Amino acid sequence: MNKTQLVDAIAHEAGLTKADAASALNALLKVTQEALAKGDTVQLVGFGTFKISVRKARVGQNPKTHEKINIPQSNSVSFKVGAELKKAIN
C-alpha cells in the first residue's frame, strides 16, 4: 500500500474527504518525525512504539581495498510492534 492508497483507506474508514485524510496523515508523519528528532519516543498503544536507537562509532573496513575506515555514530529509528497489531497480523 502506498501513501495515496493509505489516504484513500483513511478517508473511507473515517468518513473524511481525501484532502482531510491527507492532511491528517501528513500531520501525523510531521509530528512523529519532529518528536523523534528531539529524542522522544512515540508510543501508539496497541499499534507500536517508535524510538531512536544510537549506533556507536566504530572502525569498519572497505571490502575492496581492506582499508580501515572510521564510521561515525549515527541515530536510527526502531519500531516495536504492539500487542494488538501483532495479534491482528497473526
Residue frames as qw, qx, qy, qz and C-alpha x, y, z in Angstrom:
[[0.000, 0.892, 0.452, 0.000, 0.00, 0.00, 0.00],
 [0.425, 0.261, -0.018, 0.867, 1.44, 3.36, -0.97],
 [0.049, -0.221, -0.380, 0.897, 0.64, 6.76, 0.54],
 [0.383, -0.006, -0.315, -0.869, -2.17, 7.54, -1.91],
 [0.582, -0.226, -0.743, -0.243, -3.86, 4.23, -1.20],
 [0.353, -0.261, -0.681, 0.587, -3.44, 4.81, 2.54],
 [0.144, 0.115, 0.116, -0.976, -5.07, 8.24, 2.25],
 [0.523, -0.110, -0.531, -0.658, -7.97, 6.67, 0.33],
 [0.556, -0.253, -0.786, 0.092, -8.40, 3.99, 3.01],
 [0.187, -0.221, -0.516, 0.806, -8.30, 6.54, 5.84],
 [0.296, 0.024, -0.129, -0.946, -10.85, 8.73, 4.07],
 [0.591, -0.175, -0.654, -0.439, -13.18, 5.77, 3.56],
 [0.519, -0.242, -0.754, 0.321, -12.77, 4.37, 7.10],
 [0.191, -0.310, -0.440, 0.820, -13.14, 7.72, 8.90],
 [0.192, 0.786, 0.588, 0.032, -15.74, 9.26, 6.59],
 [0.188, -0.722, 0.092, 0.659, -13.44, 12.12, 5.64],
 [0.604, 0.782, -0.084, -0.131, -12.65, 13.76, 2.36],
 [0.883, 0.192, -0.066, 0.423, -9.41, 12.68, 0.72],
 [0.237, 0.710, -0.195, 0.634, -7.98, 16.16, 1.36],
 [0.550, -0.686, 0.232, -0.416, -8.78, 15.95, 5.07],
 [0.976, -0.181, 0.083, 0.087, -7.36, 12.43, 5.31],
 [0.710, 0.445, -0.122, 0.532, -4.18, 13.51, 3.51],
 [0.059, -0.765, 0.229, -0.599, -3.85, 16.49, 5.83],
 [0.774, -0.548, 0.194, -0.252, -4.30, 14.29, 8.92],
 [0.962, 0.041, 0.021, 0.268, -1.76, 11.73, 7.67],
 [0.494, 0.604, -0.169, 0.602, 0.78, 14.43, 6.81],
 [0.336, -0.758, 0.238, -0.506, 0.31, 15.98, 10.26],
 [0.924, -0.358, 0.130, -0.047, 0.85, 12.60, 11.93],
 [0.862, 0.260, -0.041, 0.434, 4.03, 12.00, 9.95],
 [0.224, 0.727, -0.183, 0.623, 5.36, 15.51, 10.64],
 [0.546, -0.699, 0.226, -0.404, 4.66, 15.36, 14.39],
 [0.973, -0.185, 0.084, 0.106, 6.19, 11.87, 14.65],
 [0.713, 0.440, -0.100, 0.536, 9.31, 12.98, 12.78],
 [0.021, -0.767, 0.222, -0.602, 9.70, 16.09, 14.96],
 [0.757, -0.577, 0.180, -0.250, 9.27, 14.09, 18.18],
 [0.960, -0.004, 0.047, 0.276, 11.84, 11.52, 17.10],
 [0.498, 0.627, -0.139, 0.582, 14.25, 14.26, 16.04],
 [0.289, -0.753, 0.274, -0.524, 14.04, 15.66, 19.60],
 [0.192, 0.295, -0.887, 0.298, 14.81, 12.21, 21.00],
 [0.605, -0.078, 0.409, -0.679, 11.28, 11.49, 22.22],
 [0.133, 0.069, 0.982, 0.118, 9.57, 8.12, 21.94],
 [0.531, 0.037, -0.185, -0.826, 6.26, 7.90, 20.07],
 [0.117, 0.047, 0.976, -0.178, 4.01, 5.23, 21.57],
 [0.580, -0.031, -0.284, -0.763, 0.72, 4.29, 19.93],
 [0.470, -0.164, 0.777, -0.387, -0.89, 1.84, 22.35],
 [0.786, 0.292, 0.495, -0.226, -1.86, -1.35, 20.57],
 [0.682, 0.726, -0.085, -0.034, -0.03, -0.38, 17.38],
 [0.847, 0.097, -0.142, 0.503, 3.59, 0.00, 18.41],
 [0.374, -0.863, 0.033, 0.339, 6.40, 2.22, 19.60],
 [0.623, 0.657, -0.076, 0.417, 8.85, 4.28, 17.56],
 [0.508, -0.824, 0.110, 0.227, 12.10, 5.25, 19.28],
 [0.380, 0.819, -0.424, 0.067, 15.61, 6.38, 18.44],
 [0.914, -0.303, 0.124, 0.239, 18.43, 3.89, 18.82],
 [0.026, 0.903, -0.396, -0.161, 22.04, 5.03, 18.71],
 [0.939, 0.234, -0.069, 0.242, 24.66, 3.20, 16.68],
 [0.522, -0.740, 0.205, 0.370, 28.06, 3.71, 18.29],
 [0.343, 0.811, -0.438, -0.179, 31.05, 4.91, 16.31],
 [0.887, -0.178, 0.410, 0.114, 33.20, 2.04, 15.08],
 [0.035, -0.581, 0.648, 0.491, 36.02, 1.11, 12.78],
 [0.860, 0.363, 0.282, -0.223, 34.99, -0.60, 9.57],
 [0.440, -0.320, 0.661, 0.517, 36.80, -1.98, 6.57],
 [0.523, 0.542, -0.266, -0.602, 36.45, -1.22, 2.89],
 [0.886, 0.027, 0.459, -0.066, 35.74, -4.66, 1.38],
 [0.748, 0.654, -0.020, 0.109, 37.52, -3.84, -1.87],
 [0.370, 0.728, -0.416, 0.400, 40.74, -2.26, -0.57],
 [0.755, -0.336, -0.491, 0.277, 40.69, -3.64, 3.01],
 [0.193, 0.401, -0.246, 0.861, 41.44, -0.10, 4.16],
 [0.254, -0.479, -0.698, 0.469, 40.29, 0.73, 7.71],
 [0.062, -0.499, -0.232, -0.833, 37.68, 3.49, 7.88],
 [0.014, 0.156, 0.643, -0.750, 36.06, 5.27, 10.82],
 [0.217, -0.527, -0.677, -0.464, 32.28, 5.04, 10.84],
 [0.091, -0.268, 0.339, -0.897, 30.78, 7.86, 12.93],
 [0.152, 0.299, 0.810, -0.482, 27.99, 7.48, 15.48],
 [0.266, -0.149, -0.459, -0.835, 24.51, 7.69, 13.96],
 [0.456, 0.115, 0.581, -0.664, 20.88, 7.52, 15.02],
 [0.246, -0.094, -0.809, -0.525, 18.27, 5.22, 13.56],
 [0.617, -0.163, 0.142, -0.757, 14.58, 4.67, 14.21],
 [0.104, 0.009, -0.994, 0.026, 13.43, 1.38, 15.65],
 [0.619, -0.179, -0.150, -0.750, 9.85, 0.11, 15.83],
 [0.064, -0.034, 0.958, -0.278, 8.48, -2.38, 18.32],
 [0.397, -0.288, -0.648, -0.583, 5.14, -3.91, 17.34],
 [0.434, -0.236, 0.425, -0.758, 2.27, -3.53, 19.81],
 [0.327, 0.023, 0.921, -0.211, 0.25, -6.48, 21.10],
 [0.587, 0.525, 0.407, -0.463, -2.96, -5.67, 19.18],
 [0.470, 0.684, -0.398, -0.390, -1.14, -5.26, 15.85],
 [0.004, -0.378, 0.925, 0.045, 0.82, -8.45, 16.43],
 [0.452, 0.208, 0.805, -0.322, -2.41, -10.32, 17.21],
 [0.570, 0.629, 0.139, -0.510, -4.14, -8.85, 14.13],
 [0.433, 0.640, -0.549, -0.319, -1.47, -9.97, 11.69],
 [0.007, -0.221, 0.974, -0.054, -1.12, -13.47, 13.14]]
